[in-house]
Structure formats: structure tokens, C-alpha cells
Amino acid sequence: MRALDRLSPRFAATVTYPFFTRVGSRRRVREYERATHEEARRTVVDVGRRKVVTYEWGQGERTVLLVHGWRGRASQFAALVRDLRYEGFRVVSFDAPGCGDSPGRRTNIGDYHAIVTALAEREAAPFHAVVGHSVGSLAALTAAAESDVTRHLVAIAAITRFRYLNEVFARNLGLGERARALHEEWYAHRLRRAAPDVYTRFDATVLALSPDLRLTYIHDRADGWADVGEVRRLAAQRGGQVRVIETEGFGHSRILSADRALDTVLAVVANESLSELRG
């Protein structure tokens, strides 16, 4: 691909672009997730022109929304759902279009954003907290910046800039700057209605955030998909508004069931101090 890129960046971009945009195969419910998945109260809701499967657990007065990442599904939060229910919280989640049990073949970060906003509007009050994974955390943060979704956001293995995905994809394939820029241009044009200005709108480094919004980032130092350096730079830029909890050895997805991540989320939603969890 590097050789092709040197000969014709546009042709290299054309060949690789479909792989950048596709969702890929659906993640199945794992055996250790099955009981929690099957216990959920399910509803199919219409968000724009998309049908979305939503899930609900518990009956508590305080509600926590869980937002999965790219190619993910709500059942990935099974361990967290069990802990939150035990602590008396009501839990809401969903499968994005083309993911989990929701119909469709395609999705984008604009769909995630629209679903988070629609579910927040359905509630009588803002969510007590929102927990997002990977790209889902960026969609949730943007929604929280633009409307009264929540004042407590926990981002696990977060993508902090949508452009980062474009950069990583190009770097992993050996594409140069011209091919990468073409991908960026084509994708922005494709999402001009679902997510206008996708590369500037979905960027935690430039979002206008309310000072009342509490942000906690949980990230593994060995995450091979989302570089922990991105989160560290965001924390340095945002000062005391962003708290970072780092783990070791859990990667991008297994961190969702790591004890340290679960303990951090529970501390945040219970408004407890995180001082003992740092390190």
C-alpha cells in the first residue's frame, strides 16, 4: 500500500476508503454477558430514520446511560450493569444502528450523538451520569456539551478527537498525508447531514464545555487502539476539569470489566472521592 500511495495517493485512497467507513461484523453476546443481556427490558425506538434497540435495567431514581463504542454493543457493559444495579441505579443503554441487535448495516458518530440526545430528552431530568466507551464517549461528550444530557461523564478507553481515527487508519496502512486528507474530505462530505463538521464538532480539545461538567477518563497504558497520550494531552489542556485514571494490562475492551475501572465508575456516580483510585 505504501508503494501504491507513492504512485497515486488518490488511487490508494480510493482502494482503502471503503474499509475506513464500514462497521464490519456484529459483535455477539458473550456467554458471561448473556444473563445480564437477557434480563434487560427492551424497547425499539425511532431516532430520525433509524430504529434503535434500547435496554433498561433496575428501578432506581438515579439513571446512568451507557454508550458503547464502534462495532460494540450494550452487553459489553454487563459487569458494570450488575454493579450499578446492586448500588440501586437504573441503567439505560442501546445498540447503535448496525450494531448488536439494532437493524441496519451502517452507522456513524452522528447516529450515536442523536441517540444519546434523544434518550436524554426522553428522561424527566438529565442523566445522573453517562459512561461511554471509545468513540461512544466522544459522541456522549459532544452531546453533553451541546445540551443538558448530564453533568458527570466517564470516558473509558476514549477517542478524544474524531480526526484521530483517520490518522491511525492512514498510518496503519502506510498512507501518506494526501491520501489521508482525501479520506477526511470524503467522509466529512458523506456525513454532512448526519454529523456536520464532524472533525471539528467531535473534538474534545475544542468543545466549549460547561465548567459544571465533571469529566473522568479511564485509560489503559497498553491500549493498542486509543493512545493514552491523547487523553493525557486533553487533561493537560483542560486543567482540573479532566481527571485521568490509568490502568495497566487491560487494553481497549477488557478494561470494561476491570475492577479498577468498575470501582472508578461507581465512585464517580456516587460522588465519592477518587483520590484512592489514582496511580
Buried (B, 14 or more C-beta within 10 A) or exposed (E): BEEBBEEEBEEBBBBBBEEBEEBEEBBEBEEEBEEBBEBBEEEEBEBBEBEBBBBBBBEBEBBBBBBBBBBBBBBBBBBBBBBBBEBEBBBBBBBBBBBBBBEBEEBBBBBBBBBBBBBBEEBEEBBBBBBBBBBBBBBBBBBBBEEEBBBBBBBBBBBBBBBBBBBBBBEEBBBBEBBBBBBBEBBBEBBEEBBEEBBEBBBBEEBEBEEEBBBBBBBBEEBEBBBBEBBBBBBEEBEEBBBBBBBEEBBBBEBBBBEBBBBBBBBBBEEEEBEEBEE
